[in-house]
């Protein structure tokens, strides 16, 4: 039997996850700006690695947000 988290514990987990998601979104914005700067400067080699890194950040953020929704259902 799993014991459910108290309200204070759930809120601490939610705030921590949302902080990580905020950092990931800021990382994606920086990655977009740096990639566009390199691409417009003529360096096309960074486009696909940056796209994969951004996709990884998106997947991680989506997984963390999905965990918040499942935490709320318990």
N, C-alpha and C positions, 0 to 999 in steps of 0.2 A: 504494500500500500504506500503510495506516495502522499506525503503531506503537502497540502497546498501552501503557496506563499502567502504571507500576510499582505495587506494593502501597502504598507510602507516598503516592504521588500520588493513587491512588484513595481512600485514607482521608482525605486532606486535602479532596478534593472532597466526599466523603460528609459529613464534619463541617461543612463550609460550608453545604451544602444543608440538612442537618438543623437548623442554626442559623437559617436563613431560614424554614424550616417552623415552627420554634418561635415565631419572631416573628409569623408569620402567624396561628398559632393563638391567641396572646395578643391579637392585634389583633381577631380574631373574638370572643373572650370580652369584650373591652372594648366592642366594637360591640354585642353582645347586651345587655350591662348598660346602656349608654347608650340604646339603642333602647327597652328595656323601661321605663326611667325616664321617657323622653319620652312613650311610649305611655300609661303609667299616669297621667301628668300631663295627659293630654288632647290631646297633639299627635300626631295620626294621620298627618301628612304625611311623617314620617320613616321609616315602616315599609318601604315599597317601595324607596326608595333604599338603605336599610341592608341589606335582603335582597339586592339586586343586588350591593352591595359585598361582602357575606359570600360570595355565590356566586362572585364573582371571586377572592376569597382562597382559597376551596376549590379552584377550578379550577387556580390557580397552584400550590398545595401539592400537589395530585394530580399535576400535570405534573412537578413536581420529584421527587416520590417515584417516579414512573414512570421518570424518567431514571436514578435510582439502580438500579432493577431492571435496566434495559438495560445500565448500566455494569458490573454484576456478571456479566452473561452474556458479555461480551467476553473 
